[in-house]
Amino acid sequence: MSRPTIAITMGDPSGIGPEVIMKALAHPGVQAMCAPLVVGDAERLRQAGEIVGSSLEVEAVEDARDARFGPGAVQCVDLKLVPKNHPFGEVSPVSGEAAYRYIEKAVRVVEAGGAQAICTAPLSKEALHAAGHKYPGHTELLAHLTGTPEVSMMLVSPKLRVIHVTTHIGLLDAIAKIEPGLVERVIARGHDVLVKAGIRNPKIGVCAINPHAGENGLFGRGEEAEKITPAVEACKAKGWDVRGPLPADTLFFLAGRGDYDMVVAMYHDQGHGPIKVLGLEAGVNITVGLPVIRTSVDHGTAFDIAGKGIADEGSMVEALRQAVELAPKRAA
């Protein structure tokens, strides 16, 4: 099998994205497992390379089909959106617009067959909004660009996989949005991904909303019985190994020691907290349900250290590895 081409979006050019990309692509193992194609600004990548002390050459191409992958060089579809001497570490509508255009271009590259998956460096929601693109984050933006009505966010670390029923909405809104059909669809998307990854009968644990899973109605207003249990029973009826609703604190402990292949979290912080405790450098964000594979680092733009050359590339390396694992396979 040939190496898949992974379209790597540069993220917010004022953040650490360009630096972690240049650091990650210097790893010999990365070049061996995939053909990395950066979608961004070639000059900004060169600047980031100088900052991190990289010896890689950045070669600009206008079209993905012009990329010539080989050792010692980084191929970049150059959109030329970042002005010279554009500052690091500052929220900017220029950077927000650039981050949007990188994603848009990467989707089109994959749709045209120029890459088999997308791996995203972080963007700034504030900068994205300042540029007029009112999306909560990458997940919703990619759903819009691909015409996908519903997707799910999955976070993956070496010890834990977590898929979310709701993400970037307030807690009260999240509880109102949760209903059996949505919970069942999220479980199904996660189950499908795990089966395709080679786990034949994944064991899936589903979090409750309330402490102690509601304690038989003692806590909450019956949300577990109304919103979650019907979805779990529907999945069990398909022959899947799905259990819940379970107290989230206990479930994450059990999953962390290997008792479950995936946890279904009901809202953003319920799922993100345990993953981030395990370490940002190893976390990967996967958008599940898109017609294209998309993985991402599980950290932000880190404006406070951007341009200093000290950002850790571990999450980018792992995100690329996950993209390779999930990308459609091509014959050599």
Buried (B, 14 or more C-beta within 10 A) or exposed (E): EEBBBBBBBBBBBBBBBBBBBBBBBBBEEBBEBBBBBBBBBBBBBBBBBEBBEBEBEBBBBEEBEEBEBEEEBBBBBBBEBBBEEBBBBBBBBBBBBBBBBBBBBBBBBBEEEBBBBBBBBBBBBBBBBBBEBEBEBBBBBBBBBBEBEEBBBBBBBEBBBBBBBBBBBEBEEBBEBBBBEBBBBBBBBBBEBBEEBEBEEBBBBBBBBBEBBBEEEEBBEEBBBEBBBBBBEBBEEEEBBBBBBBBBEBBBEBBBEEEBBBBBBBBBEBBBBBBBEBBBBBBBBBBBBBEBBBBBBBBBBBBEBBBBBEBBBBBBBBBBBBBBBBBEEEEE
